[in-house]
Amino acid sequence: KADAGSSFINLQHAWLRQASGPAEIAKEKSILLDAFNAAPFPPGNPIRPEWLRNPVNLGYWRSATEASWRVNVRKGGTYNGTLAYATPNDDSLFVVYIDRKPLFNAWLKGTGGWLSYTELDMGALNIPPGDHVIDVKWDTANPEGAGKFDSILLKKE
């Protein structure tokens, strides 16, 4: 259910295929953190989805503001992370927390502009099984903002 007061759905395409027999249990091979599955932003948070970009990104990211995702990991383990982002800043610190504990941090290099995206290998990240909140904080001295967040893709080893 989506209405103007609580949420928005932007369905661009979907595939249906005929199936027979009992439903399969989903195989947890990856976790995608992006604009579509971010937790709602609290009042006053400047971060917002930029719907006109395909894929949608999170823009207007001011220094020290956070975005959050709620995830349920059935089987914990090691995940290889890839961050996709754009920033004109050479001095931004990107930190990922899981349940308020640091999971990853890096000083990001500038990508050449607000719309020049690149990917960063985040290495191997240990994510335990269970319900978690993953928070991302992006700090910079630039008063115009930290950058644009496309996604974090976590692939199970």
C-alpha positions in Angstrom: 0.0 0.0 0.0 1.3 3.4 -0.8 -0.3 6.8 -0.4 0.8 10.4 -0.3 1.0 10.4 3.5 3.3 7.5 4.0 5.3 6.2 1.0 6.0 6.3 -2.7 6.4 3.4 -5.2 8.3 3.8 -8.4 7.9 0.5 -10.3 9.7 0.7 -13.6 9.4 -2.9 -14.7 8.9 -6.4 -13.4 8.9 -10.0 -14.7 6.6 -12.8 -13.9 7.3 -16.4 -14.7 5.3 -19.5 -14.4 6.2 -21.7 -11.5 5.1 -25.1 -10.3 5.6 -27.0 -7.1 6.3 -25.5 -3.6 7.8 -22.1 -3.3 11.6 -22.0 -3.0 13.3 -20.4 0.0 15.1 -17.3 -1.2 18.9 -17.7 -1.5 20.6 -14.8 0.3 23.4 -14.1 -2.1 23.4 -10.3 -1.9 22.1 -7.3 0.0 21.5 -4.0 -1.9 21.2 -0.8 0.0 19.9 2.0 -2.2 17.3 4.8 -2.4 14.4 2.4 -2.7 14.9 0.5 0.5 16.3 3.2 2.8 14.4 3.8 6.0 12.2 7.0 6.1 14.2 10.1 6.8 13.4 12.0 10.0 12.1 15.6 9.8 14.9 18.0 9.0 17.2 15.5 7.3 18.2 17.1 4.0 18.9 13.7 2.3 16.3 12.8 -0.3 15.8 10.6 -3.4 16.6 12.1 -6.7 13.8 10.4 -8.8 14.8 11.8 -12.2 18.1 9.8 -12.2 18.0 6.2 -13.3 18.8 4.5 -11.1 17.6 6.8 -8.3 20.2 8.1 -6.0 20.2 9.8 -2.6 21.2 13.4 -3.0 21.4 16.6 -0.9 23.6 14.8 1.6 24.9 17.4 4.0 27.9 16.6 6.3 27.2 14.5 9.3 23.6 13.5 8.3 22.8 9.8 8.1 20.8 7.4 6.0 19.6 4.0 7.5 18.5 0.6 6.2 16.9 -2.2 8.2 18.0 -5.6 7.1 17.4 -9.2 8.1 20.3 -11.5 7.5 19.2 -15.2 7.8 22.7 -16.6 7.5 25.6 -14.3 8.6 29.0 -14.4 7.1 31.5 -12.5 5.0 30.2 -10.1 2.4 32.2 -8.3 -0.3 31.0 -4.7 -0.4 31.0 -2.2 -3.3 30.1 1.4 -2.8 28.8 3.5 -5.8 28.9 7.3 -5.3 29.6 10.7 -6.8 31.3 13.7 -5.2 33.3 16.7 -6.2 35.1 16.6 -2.8 38.5 15.1 -2.1 38.1 15.3 1.6 35.0 13.3 2.6 34.9 10.6 5.2 32.4 7.8 4.6 31.4 5.6 7.5 29.1 2.5 7.6 27.8 1.3 11.0 25.9 -1.9 11.8 23.8 -1.6 15.0 25.8 1.6 15.8 29.2 -0.2 15.6 31.6 0.8 12.9 31.7 -1.7 10.0 33.6 0.2 7.4 35.2 3.7 6.8 37.2 5.3 4.1 38.3 8.7 2.9 36.6 9.0 -0.5 38.4 10.5 -3.5 36.6 13.1 -5.7 35.0 11.7 -8.8 35.1 14.8 -10.8 31.6 16.2 -10.1 28.1 15.6 -8.7 27.1 13.3 -11.6 30.4 11.5 -12.1 29.9 8.1 -10.4 32.5 5.6 -9.4 32.7 2.4 -7.4 34.9 1.7 -4.4 35.7 -1.9 -3.3 34.9 -2.0 0.4 36.6 -5.3 1.0 35.3 -8.2 3.1 32.7 -7.2 5.7 31.5 -9.6 8.5 27.7 -9.4 9.0 26.2 -11.6 11.7 22.8 -13.2 11.3 19.7 -11.4 12.6 17.9 -8.1 12.3 20.2 -5.1 11.9 20.2 -1.4 11.3 22.9 -0.3 8.9 23.6 3.5 9.1 25.8 5.5 6.7 27.3 8.8 7.7 29.2 11.0 5.2 31.3 14.0 6.4 32.9 16.8 4.5 34.0 20.4 4.9 32.1 21.4 1.8 29.0 23.4 2.8 27.2 22.4 -0.4 27.2 18.8 0.6 29.1 15.5 0.7 27.9 13.9 -2.5 25.4 11.6 -4.1 24.9 8.0 -2.9 24.0 5.4 -5.5 24.2 2.1 -3.5 26.1 -0.3 -1.5 26.0 -3.9 -2.8 27.0 -6.6 -0.4 27.7 -10.0 -2.1 28.1 -13.1 0.0 31.5 -14.9 -0.4 
